[in-house]
Amino acid sequence: MNAPGTPAAKAATKENTRRYFRRLSRYYLWFTLCFGLFLGALGILEKEGMPRQWIGHLYMFATIVLYATIGVVSRTSNVSEYYVAGRRVPALFNGMATAADWISAASFISLAGTLYLHGFDALAYVMGWTGGYCLVALLIAPYLRRFAQYTIPDFLAVRYGGGDGNGRRGNQVRALAVAATIVVSFTYVVAQIYAVGLIASRFTGVDFSVGIFLGLASILVCSFLGGMRAITWTQVAQYIIILVAFLIPTMWLSMKFAGNPVPQVAYGSVLPKLALREAQLAIDPGEEEVRARFRALADGYGARLAGLPQSWEAGKIEAQRRLDAARGRNASLGEIRNAERALMEYPRSAEDAARAWAELRAANLERARPPVPHAEPFPGDTREESDIRRNNFLALVFCLMFGTAALPHILMRAYTTPSVHETRVSVFWTLFFILLIYLTMPALAVLAKYDIYTAVVGTEYSSLPTWVSYWANVDKANPLISIVDINGDGIVQLAEIAIDGDVLTLATPEIGGLPYVVSGLVAAGGLAAALSTADGLLLAISNALSHDIYFKIVDPGASTQKRVTISKLLLLAVAFIAAYAASQKPADILSLVGAAFSLAGSTMFPALVAGVFWKRANHAGAVAGMAAGFLVCLYYMLHANPILGGSADAAWFHIAPISAGVFGVPAGLATLVVVSLLTKAPPAASSGLVDHIRAPE
C-alpha cells in the first residue's frame, strides 16, 4: 500500500476521483436521456387524448418517485455522509446541487412574476442574489472548507470560544448561531412548502392544505434517510429538471415573438414593441375610463377613513340592514349567503377598518395609475419619489448580497467538496448554473408581458383564454388572477387585470399556447425548486439542533448512530411544524424570503467575515454583534411592516421593511468591532485558527 501523502498515494487518489466523476457523469447523462424520453412519451399521450389531470398526476408521481428512489438508495447512518456527503462531491456536481439548493420557489416561481409587475426595479433581486455568491467565493466558502467541520455554528463556536469551542464561551456563541440558523431557515422553508402546496393544488386538483402535506412527504423521503448525501444527488437531478422546465417555454416565447431561440438575446428586440404597446395603453379611452373608476373607489375609501369611527359604525349597520332585507323578502340563497359573508368579513373594529380601508385605498390608487414603462429605472412622479425607489433598489441589493453570504444551508455545501480548491471551483460552477436561469428570467418577464398586453388586453370577455379561468379557480379565497369588467364594455382593459406574480412562471406555457405537457413540466420544475431548497433548509435546522445542541452541549458522549437518529427525528418534527405554518398562508413567497435574507445578513455575516479576516474579533464582540444585528433588523421589520403591526409611515429614510438588513448589518458589524476593541483580546488558539484556515492548502 502507498503511504498517505506520498506522490503515489496522491496519484491514486486523483485517479479514483476521476473515475468517480466519470461514473456520476454517466448516471446523470442517462437520467437526462430518460427524462427526455419521458417528456416525449407524455407529449404523444396528450396528442392521443390523455386527460390533462392525468398528465399532471403522472408528472407529480414520476418526479416524486425519482426523488424517493435516490433518497432510498443514498440512505446512510454514517455521520460524515449524513452531514457532509463524505466530503467527496466533485466541484461540478456540487455546483449543480448548490444551484438547485439556491434556485428556490422564490426564484423559480416568484422572480419572473416580480419582474413582470415591477420591471426594472425587480432587477435588484437578480443583482443581489448573484452578487452574493461573489462574496461567498471571496470571503467565506474556501475558509469554511479549510476548517473542515460540519456546521456554521461549529465554526463560530471554535473561532470565538477558544480551544475546541466546547467550553462555556463556545457554547454561548454556538447557541446564538443555532438560534439564528433556525429563525432564518424556518422563515425560508415555510415559503418553499407554501410553493409546494400551490403547485400540487394546481396540477393534481387537491386542496391547498392537502397539497402541502403531499409535498412534505416528498421532502422527507429525500432528506430523512440519507441526509446530505441523499439531498446532494437528488438536487443534481432536480437542477436538470429546473433548467429544462424553465428554458423550454421561454425559448418558445422567444421564437414566437422574436424568431430567435436564445431568449437572453432576443428579448431586446421585444422591449421596444412592449414600450410602444405601453404608450398606447396609457392614452386608450377605455383604459382611462377604468382608471377613473378605480380613482373613484379610492376616493370612497379615503372618505371612509376621514369619517372614522362614525363611518365604520354606519357601515356595520348598513351591512346588517342588507342581510335583514334579503331575508325579509325571501331573496335567493346565493344573495343571502353573500350578505352574510359581507357582514362576517366587515372589520371588527374601527382600528381594523382603518388598516383594511387604507390597504384597499392604496390598491385602488395603484390600479388607477397608467402602466409604468417596463424598462424605466426608478419611475416616480417627482424627483423625490424616484430617489426613494433608487434607494430601496440599492438597499435590497445590499441585503440580498449579504444575506446570501450568510445563509446556513448554502454555506454548509462548502464542507462537501474534497478540497479547498474544489470548493472555489464549485462556487464558480454554482454561479454559472444560477446565471443560466437568472439571465433568462428578465427575458421571460418581457415576453410574457408582451403576450398578455397584445393577446389578452383588448379582447372580448367571451373570448378570454382558458388559462385565465384555470388559475382564477386555484385559490378562490385569494384569486391568483382576476379579470373583472369594471366599466361594462365587454372588452378587457389592462387596468381590469389583477395578476399575482407567483402565477406567471407556472402559467407561461398556457399563456404562450404550448401543449399542456409543457405546463406539467414547468410545474415539475417549480416543485423541484421548492423541494431542493426545502431539503437543504430542513437539514440545516436539524443538523444544527442535533450536532450543535444535542451532541456538543447536551450529550457529548452520544454515539454516531444516536446522533444521526436524533437528527432524523428533529428533521421530521421541524418539517411538520413548517408545513402547518405554510398552510396558514402567512405572506407571499418573496416577502418571506426577503425577511430571511435580512435576518441572515444582520445576524451571521459580520461574525463570519470578522472570524476569518480580523484576529482581534473576540467572544464578547461576536455575541454582542450577532444580538445587535438581529434585534435591529427584527425591530425595523416590526416597526415598519403593516402586516406585522407596524406602519409604513414609520420607515427610516423610506426604506421598505424587506430591506431591514441595511440597518441590521452595519449595526451588527459596528457593535462587533467596538465591543471587541473594548474587551480582552481573544486567546492564541483563536489567532491560530485564523492562520490555519487562511494558509494555502
C-alpha positions in Angstrom: 0.0 0.0 0.0 1.1 3.6 -0.7 1.6 5.7 2.4 -0.7 8.7 2.7 0.8 11.9 1.4 3.3 10.2 -1.0 3.2 11.1 -4.7 1.9 7.6 -5.5 -0.9 7.9 -3.0 -1.8 11.3 -4.3 -1.9 10.0 -7.9 -4.1 7.1 -6.8 -6.5 9.5 -5.1 -6.7 11.6 -8.2 -7.4 8.6 -10.4 -10.1 7.4 -8.0 -11.6 10.9 -8.1 -11.6 10.9 -11.9 -13.3 7.5 -12.0 -15.9 8.7 -9.5 -16.6 11.8 -11.6 -16.9 9.8 -14.9 -19.3 7.3 -13.2 -21.5 10.2 -11.9 -21.4 11.8 -15.3 -22.7 8.6 -16.9 -25.5 8.3 -14.4 -26.8 11.8 -15.0 -26.4 11.6 -18.7 -28.6 8.5 -18.7 -31.0 10.3 -16.4 -31.3 13.3 -18.7 -31.9 11.0 -21.7 -34.6 9.1 -19.9 -36.2 12.3 -18.8 -36.3 13.5 -22.4 -37.9 10.2 -23.4 -40.5 10.6 -20.6 -41.4 14.1 -21.9 -41.7 12.7 -25.5 -43.9 9.9 -24.3 -46.2 12.3 -22.4 -46.4 14.5 -25.5 -47.6 11.6 -27.6 -50.1 10.6 -24.9 -51.5 14.1 -24.9 -52.0 14.1 -28.7 -53.8 10.7 -28.3 -56.3 12.4 -25.9 -55.0 11.7 -22.4 -56.8 14.0 -20.0 -54.8 16.9 -18.6 -55.3 15.9 -15.0 -53.7 12.5 -15.7 -50.7 14.2 -17.2 -50.4 16.4 -14.1 -50.6 13.3 -11.9 -48.0 11.5 -13.9 -45.6 14.3 -13.6 -46.1 14.6 -9.8 -45.9 10.8 -9.3 -42.9 10.3 -11.6 -40.7 13.1 -10.1 -41.6 12.2 -6.5 -40.8 8.5 -7.1 -37.5 9.6 -8.7 -36.5 11.7 -5.7 -37.7 8.9 -3.3 -35.6 6.3 -5.2 -32.5 8.5 -4.9 -33.2 9.1 -1.2 -33.6 5.4 -0.5 -30.5 4.3 -2.5 -28.5 7.0 -0.7 -29.6 6.2 2.8 -26.9 6.3 5.4 -26.2 6.3 9.2 -22.6 7.4 8.8 -22.1 10.9 10.4 -19.7 12.2 7.7 -22.0 11.0 4.9 -25.2 12.2 6.6 -23.8 15.7 7.5 -21.4 16.5 4.6 -21.9 13.7 1.9 -18.5 12.2 2.9 -16.6 15.3 1.6 -16.2 13.8 -1.8 -18.7 15.6 -4.1 -16.9 16.8 -7.3 -17.0 20.6 -7.9 -19.2 20.4 -11.0 -21.9 18.3 -9.3 -21.6 20.3 -6.0 -22.2 23.4 -8.2 -25.3 21.9 -9.7 -26.6 20.8 -6.3 -25.9 24.2 -4.7 -27.7 25.9 -7.7 -30.7 23.7 -7.1 -30.5 24.4 -3.4 -30.4 28.1 -4.3 -33.0 28.3 -7.0 -35.9 28.2 -4.6 -39.6 28.7 -5.2 -38.9 32.4 -4.8 -36.6 32.3 -7.8 -38.4 29.8 -10.0 -42.0 30.9 -9.3 -41.9 34.4 -8.0 -39.0 36.2 -9.5 -40.2 36.3 -13.1 -43.6 37.5 -11.8 -42.0 40.2 -9.8 -40.0 41.4 -12.9 -43.4 41.4 -14.8 -45.1 43.5 -12.2 -42.2 45.9 -11.2 -40.0 46.0 -14.3 -36.5 47.5 -13.8 -36.9 47.8 -10.0 -37.1 44.0 -9.7 -33.6 43.5 -11.2 -32.4 44.2 -7.6 -33.2 40.5 -6.9 -31.1 39.3 -9.8 -28.2 41.6 -8.9 -28.3 40.9 -5.2 -28.6 37.1 -5.3 -25.9 36.6 -7.9 -23.6 39.3 -6.4 -23.9 37.4 -3.0 -22.1 34.4 -4.5 -19.1 36.6 -5.2 -19.0 37.4 -1.5 -19.4 33.6 -0.7 -16.5 32.8 -3.1 -14.1 35.5 -1.9 -14.9 35.8 1.8 -16.3 32.6 3.3 -16.6 29.3 1.5 -13.0 28.3 1.0 -12.2 29.1 4.6 -15.1 27.0 5.9 -13.8 24.1 3.8 -10.3 24.5 5.3 -11.9 24.4 8.7 -13.5 21.0 7.7 -16.2 20.5 10.3 -19.9 20.0 9.9 -22.0 23.2 10.5 -21.7 27.0 10.6 -22.3 27.2 14.4 -19.3 24.8 14.6 -17.0 27.4 13.0 -18.3 30.3 15.1 -18.1 28.4 18.4 -14.4 27.3 17.8 -13.4 30.7 16.4 -14.9 32.8 19.2 -15.0 30.2 22.0 -11.3 29.4 22.2 -9.9 25.9 22.3 -12.2 23.3 20.7 -15.3 25.5 21.1 -16.9 23.2 23.7 -16.4 25.5 26.7 -18.9 28.0 28.2 -17.9 30.7 25.8 -18.0 28.5 22.8 -21.4 27.1 23.8 -22.8 30.7 24.1 -21.8 31.5 20.6 -22.9 28.1 19.3 -26.4 28.6 20.9 -26.8 32.1 19.4 -25.7 30.8 15.9 -28.1 27.8 16.2 -31.0 30.2 17.1 -30.1 32.4 14.1 -29.9 29.3 11.8 -33.4 28.2 13.0 -35.1 31.6 12.6 -33.6 32.2 9.2 -34.0 28.7 7.8 -37.5 28.2 9.2 -38.8 31.5 7.7 -37.3 30.4 4.4 -38.6 26.8 4.4 -42.2 28.0 5.1 -42.0 29.8 1.8 -40.9 26.7 0.0 -43.6 24.5 1.5 -46.2 27.1 0.6 -45.0 26.9 -3.0 -45.3 23.1 -3.0 -48.9 23.5 -1.9 -49.6 26.0 -4.6 -48.1 23.7 -7.3 -49.7 20.5 -6.0 -53.2 22.1 -5.7 -53.0 23.4 -9.3 -51.8 20.2 -11.0 -53.5 17.5 -9.0 -56.7 19.2 -8.1 -56.3 18.6 -4.3 -57.0 21.2 -1.7 -54.1 23.6 -1.0 -53.5 22.3 2.6 -53.5 18.7 1.3 -51.0 19.7 -1.4 -48.7 21.0 1.3 -48.6 17.7 3.1 -48.2 15.7 -0.1 -45.1 17.9 -0.8 -43.9 17.4 2.7 -43.8 13.6 2.1 -41.6 14.2 -0.9 -39.3 16.4 1.1 -38.9 13.9 3.9 -38.3 10.9 1.8 -35.3 12.7 0.3 -33.7 14.2 3.4 -34.8 11.8 6.2 -33.0 8.7 5.1 -29.7 9.9 3.6 -29.1 13.4 4.9 -26.7 15.5 2.8 -25.7 12.5 0.7 -29.2 11.9 -0.5 -30.0 15.6 -0.8 -26.9 16.2 -2.9 -27.7 13.6 -5.6 -31.4 14.5 -5.5 -30.5 18.1 -6.1 -28.4 17.4 -9.1 -31.4 15.6 -10.7 -33.6 18.5 -9.6 -31.4 21.1 -11.2 -31.6 19.3 -14.6 -35.4 19.3 -14.3 -35.4 23.0 -13.3 -33.2 24.0 -16.2 -35.2 22.2 -18.8 -38.5 23.3 -17.3 -37.5 27.0 -17.3 -35.8 27.2 -20.7 -38.3 25.3 -22.9 -41.3 27.7 -22.5 -39.1 30.8 -22.6 -37.4 29.7 -25.8 -40.8 29.0 -27.3 -42.0 32.6 -26.5 -38.7 33.9 -27.8 -39.2 32.1 -31.1 -42.8 33.3 -31.2 -42.1 37.0 -30.8 -38.5 37.4 -31.9 -37.8 34.5 -34.2 -34.7 33.7 -32.1 -34.4 30.7 -29.8 -31.9 32.5 -27.4 -34.2 34.5 -25.1 -31.4 36.3 -23.3 -30.5 37.9 -26.7 -33.9 38.0 -28.4 -35.9 39.9 -25.8 -34.0 43.1 -26.6 -35.9 43.3 -29.8 -39.3 42.8 -28.0 -38.6 45.6 -25.5 -39.3 48.4 -28.0 -42.5 46.7 -29.1 -43.6 46.4 -25.4 -42.8 50.1 -24.8 -44.9 51.1 -27.8 -47.8 49.0 -26.5 -47.5 50.5 -23.1 -47.6 54.0 -24.6 -50.8 53.1 -26.5 -52.5 51.7 -23.3 -51.6 54.8 -21.4 -53.8 57.0 -23.6 -56.5 54.5 -24.5 -60.0 55.9 -23.7 -61.3 52.6 -22.3 -58.2 52.3 -20.0 -58.7 55.9 -18.9 -62.4 55.1 -18.0 -61.4 52.1 -16.0 -58.7 54.0 -14.2 -61.2 56.7 -13.3 -63.5 54.1 -11.8 -60.6 52.9 -9.6 -59.8 56.5 -8.6 -63.4 56.9 -7.5 -63.2 53.7 -5.4 -60.0 55.0 -3.8 -61.7 58.3 -3.0 -64.6 56.4 -1.4 -62.2 54.6 0.9 -60.5 57.9 1.6 -63.8 59.4 2.7 -64.5 56.5 4.9 -61.0 56.8 6.5 -61.7 60.5 7.1 -65.0 59.8 8.8 -63.8 57.2 11.3 -65.1 55.9 13.6 -68.6 57.0 12.6 -68.2 55.6 9.1 -67.3 52.2 10.5 -70.4 52.2 12.7 -72.6 53.3 9.8 -71.1 50.6 7.5 -71.7 47.9 10.0 -75.4 48.9 10.4 -75.8 49.0 6.6 -74.3 45.5 6.3 -76.7 44.2 8.9 -79.7 46.0 7.2 -78.9 44.4 3.8 -78.8 41.0 5.4 -82.1 41.6 7.2 -83.7 42.9 3.9 -82.5 39.9 1.9 -84.0 37.5 4.5 -87.2 39.6 4.7 -88.0 39.5 1.0 -87.1 35.8 0.7 -84.2 36.5 -1.6 -82.3 33.7 -3.3 -80.0 31.6 -1.2 -76.9 32.9 -3.0 -77.9 36.6 -2.3 -78.5 35.8 1.4 -75.1 34.0 1.6 -73.4 37.0 0.0 -75.0 39.3 2.5 -73.9 37.0 5.4 -70.4 36.9 4.1 -70.2 40.7 3.7 -71.3 41.1 7.4 -68.8 38.4 8.6 -65.9 40.0 6.6 -66.7 43.5 7.8 -63.9 44.9 10.0 -64.3 44.0 13.7 -63.3 47.4 15.0 -62.6 51.0 13.8 -58.9 50.2 14.1 -59.3 47.1 11.8 -61.3 49.2 9.4 -58.6 51.9 9.3 -56.0 49.3 8.3 -58.2 47.4 5.8 -59.5 50.6 4.1 -56.1 52.1 3.9 -54.8 49.0 2.1 -57.8 49.0 -0.3 -57.4 52.7 -1.0 -53.7 52.1 -1.8 -54.6 49.1 -4.0 -57.2 51.1 -6.0 -54.9 54.1 -6.4 -52.2 51.7 -7.8 -54.6 50.3 -10.4 -55.7 53.8 -11.3 -52.2 54.6 -12.5 -51.3 54.3 -16.2 -48.9 51.5 -17.0 -45.3 52.2 -15.9 -42.8 51.6 -18.7 -41.2 48.2 -18.0 -37.6 49.4 -18.8 -37.8 52.7 -17.0 -35.4 52.8 -14.0 -36.8 54.2 -10.7 -40.0 55.6 -12.1 -41.7 58.3 -10.0 -44.0 61.3 -10.4 -41.4 63.5 -8.6 -37.7 63.6 -8.2 -38.2 62.6 -4.5 -40.3 59.5 -5.4 -37.6 58.5 -7.9 -34.9 58.9 -5.3 -36.8 56.8 -2.8 -37.2 54.0 -5.4 -33.4 54.1 -6.2 -32.5 54.0 -2.5 -34.8 51.0 -2.0 -33.3 49.3 -5.0 -29.7 49.7 -3.6 -30.8 48.7 -0.1 -32.4 45.5 -1.4 -29.3 44.6 -3.5 -27.2 45.2 -0.3 -29.5 42.9 1.9 -29.7 40.1 -0.7 -25.9 40.1 -1.2 -25.0 40.0 2.5 -27.9 37.6 3.2 -26.7 35.2 0.5 -23.2 35.2 2.0 -24.7 34.1 5.4 -27.3 31.6 4.6 -26.5 28.4 6.6 -27.9 25.9 4.1 -25.8 27.4 1.3 -22.6 27.7 3.3 -23.0 24.1 4.5 -22.2 22.9 1.0 -18.7 24.3 1.3 -18.0 21.3 3.6 -19.0 18.7 1.0 -16.1 19.0 -1.6 -12.8 17.1 -1.4 -10.6 20.1 -1.0 -10.4 23.9 -0.7 -9.5 24.2 -4.4 -12.6 22.1 -5.3 -14.7 24.5 -3.1 -13.5 27.5 -5.1 -14.2 25.8 -8.4 -17.6 24.6 -7.1 -18.6 28.3 -6.4 -17.7 29.1 -10.0 -20.0 26.3 -11.3 -22.7 27.4 -8.9 -22.7 30.9 -10.4 -22.6 29.5 -13.9 -25.7 27.3 -13.3 -27.6 30.0 -11.5 -26.9 32.5 -14.3 -28.4 30.1 -16.9 -31.7 30.7 -15.1 -31.3 34.2 -13.8 -30.3 35.7 -17.2 -33.4 34.1 -18.6 -35.9 35.5 -16.1 -35.9 39.1 -17.3 -36.5 37.7 -20.8 -39.4 35.6 -19.7 -41.0 38.6 -17.9 -40.8 40.8 -21.0 -42.0 38.1 -23.4 -44.9 37.1 -21.2 -45.9 40.7 -20.6 -45.9 41.4 -24.3 -48.1 38.4 -24.9 -50.6 39.4 -22.3 -50.6 43.1 -23.4 -51.3 42.1 -27.0 -53.3 38.8 -26.8 -55.4 39.4 -23.7 -55.8 43.2 -23.4 -58.3 44.4 -25.9 -60.1 41.1 -26.4 -63.7 40.4 -25.6 -64.6 38.8 -22.3 -66.4 36.0 -24.1 -63.1 35.1 -25.8 -60.8 35.0 -22.8 -58.2 32.2 -23.0 -58.9 29.1 -20.8 -55.8 29.6 -18.7 -57.4 32.6 -17.0 -60.3 30.5 -15.6 -57.9 27.7 -14.6 -55.7 29.9 -12.5 -58.6 32.0 -11.1 -60.0 28.9 -9.5 -56.9 27.5 -7.9 -57.5 29.6 -4.7 -60.9 31.1 -4.8 -60.5 33.0 -1.5 -57.4 34.9 -2.8 -57.5 34.5 -6.7 -54.1 34.3 -8.4 -55.6 36.1 -11.4 -58.8 38.2 -11.6 -60.3 39.9 -14.7 -63.5 41.9 -14.0 -65.4 44.1 -16.4 -65.3 47.3 -14.3 -66.8 49.6 -17.0 -69.2 47.0 -18.5 -68.0 47.4 -22.1 -67.3 43.7 -22.6 -63.6 44.4 -23.6 -60.6 43.5 -21.4 -58.7 46.6 -20.3 -55.2 46.3 -18.7 -56.4 48.0 -15.5 -59.1 45.3 -15.2 -56.4 42.6 -14.9 -55.1 41.7 -11.4 -52.4 39.1 -11.6 -50.4 37.6 -8.7 -46.7 37.4 -9.5 -46.5 33.9 -8.2 -48.6 32.6 -11.1 -46.7 33.9 -14.1 -44.0 31.3 -14.5 -46.4 28.4 -13.9 -48.9 29.8 -16.4 -46.3 30.8 -19.0 -46.8 27.6 -21.2 -50.6 28.2 -21.3 -50.1 31.9 -22.0 -47.8 31.1 -24.9 -50.2 28.4 -26.3 -47.9 25.5 -25.6 -49.1 21.9 -25.1 -50.2 21.0 -21.6 -47.3 18.6 -21.3 -45.1 21.7 -21.0 -47.3 23.1 -18.3 -46.8 19.9 -16.4 -43.0 20.2 -17.0 -42.9 23.7 -15.6 -44.9 22.6 -12.5 -42.4 19.8 -12.1 -39.6 22.4 -12.3 -41.2 24.6 -9.7 -41.8 21.6 -7.5 -38.1 20.6 -7.9 -37.0 24.1 -7.0 -39.2 24.2 -3.8 -38.2 20.7 -2.7 -34.5 21.1 -3.3 -34.3 24.2 -1.2 -36.6 22.9 1.5 -34.4 19.7 1.8 -31.3 21.8 2.4 -33.1 24.2 4.9 -34.6 21.4 6.9 -31.2 19.6 7.1 -29.5 22.8 8.2 -32.0 23.2 11.1 -31.9 19.5 12.1 -28.1 19.3 11.9 -27.7 22.5 14.0 -30.1 21.1 16.7 -28.6 17.5 16.7 -24.9 18.3 16.2 -24.5 21.7 17.9 -27.1 21.5 20.7 -27.6 17.8 21.4 -24.1 16.4 20.7 -21.9 19.4 21.5 -23.8 20.7 24.6 -26.3 18.1 25.9 -24.7 14.7 25.4 -21.1 14.9 24.1 -20.7 11.2 24.5 -23.5 10.2 22.1 -22.7 7.5 19.6 -22.7 8.3 15.9 -25.8 6.2 15.4 -27.6 8.1 18.1 -26.5 11.5 16.6 -27.9 10.6 13.2 -31.1 9.2 14.6 -31.7 12.4 16.7 -31.1 14.5 13.6 -33.7 12.5 11.6 -36.3 12.8 14.4 -35.7 16.6 14.7 -35.9 16.9 10.9 -39.3 15.2 11.0 -40.6 17.5 13.8 -39.4 20.7 12.1 -40.9 19.7 8.8 -44.3 19.2 10.2 -44.2 22.5 12.1 -43.1 24.3 8.9 -45.9 22.6 6.9 -48.5 23.7 9.4 -47.2 27.3 9.3 -47.2 27.3 5.5 -50.8 26.0 5.5 -51.8 29.3 7.2 -50.6 31.3 4.1 -48.6 33.8 6.1 -47.4 36.1 3.3 -46.4 36.0 -0.4 -43.3 33.9 -1.2 -40.9 36.7 -2.0 -41.7 38.6 1.2 -40.9 35.6 3.4 -37.7 35.0 1.6 -36.7 38.7 1.8 -37.2 38.6 5.6 -34.9 35.5 5.8 -32.1 37.3 3.9 -32.2 40.4 6.0 -32.1 38.4 9.2 -29.3 36.1 8.0 -27.1 39.0 6.9 -27.7 41.0 10.0 -27.0 38.1 12.4 -24.4 35.9 10.8 -22.4 37.9 8.2 -20.4 40.2 10.5 -19.3 37.4 12.8 -18.4 35.1 9.9 -16.3 37.6 8.0 -14.6 39.0 11.1 -13.9 35.5 12.2 -11.9 34.9 9.0 -10.2 38.2 8.5 -9.8 40.0 11.8 -7.9 38.3 14.6 -8.9 40.9 17.2 -12.6 39.9 17.0 -13.4 38.1 20.2 -16.2 36.3 22.0 -17.8 39.4 23.6 -17.8 41.2 20.2 -19.3 38.2 18.3 -22.1 37.7 20.9 -22.9 41.5 21.0 -22.7 41.9 17.2 -25.0 38.9 16.5 -27.5 40.1 19.1 -27.4 43.7 17.9 -27.7 42.9 14.2 -30.7 40.5 14.8 -32.5 42.9 17.2 -32.1 46.0 15.0 -33.3 44.0 11.9 -36.2 42.5 13.7 -37.2 45.8 15.3 -37.3 47.5 12.0 -39.4 44.8 10.4 -41.9 45.1 13.2 -41.7 48.9 13.2 -42.2 49.4 9.5 -44.2 46.5 8.2 -48.0 46.9 8.4 -48.5 43.1 8.1 -46.6 42.7 11.4 -48.4 45.6 13.2 -46.1 48.4 12.2 -46.6 51.4 10.0 -45.2 52.2 6.6 -45.1 55.9 7.7 -42.6 54.9 10.4 -40.0 53.7 7.9 -36.5 55.1 8.3 -35.4 57.0 5.1 -38.4 55.5 3.3 -36.6 52.1 3.2 -39.0 49.1 2.8 -39.1 46.6 5.6 -37.9 43.8 3.3 -34.6 45.6 3.3 -34.3 45.8 7.1 -30.8 44.3 6.8 -29.5 47.6 5.5 -29.7 48.7 9.1 -29.0 45.4 10.8 -25.7 44.5 9.0 -23.9 47.8 9.9 -25.3 47.7 13.4 -24.0 44.2 13.9 -20.6 44.9 12.4 -20.2 48.2 14.3 -21.1 46.5 17.6 -18.8 43.6 17.0 -15.9 46.0 16.3 -16.5 48.3 19.2 -17.1 45.6 21.8 -14.1 43.6 20.6 -11.8 46.6 21.0 -13.2 47.5 24.4 -12.7 43.9 25.8 -9.9 41.5 26.2 -8.1 40.2 23.1 -9.0 36.6 22.1 -6.7 33.7 23.2 -3.9 32.5 21.0 -5.9 29.5 19.9 -8.3 31.8 18.0 -5.5 33.5 16.2 -4.0 30.2 15.3 -7.3 29.1 13.8 -7.4 32.2 11.6 -3.8 31.5 10.4 -4.8 27.8 9.7 -7.9 28.5 7.6 -6.2 31.3 5.7 -3.0 29.3 4.9 -2.6 27.8 1.4 -3.8 24.2 1.1 
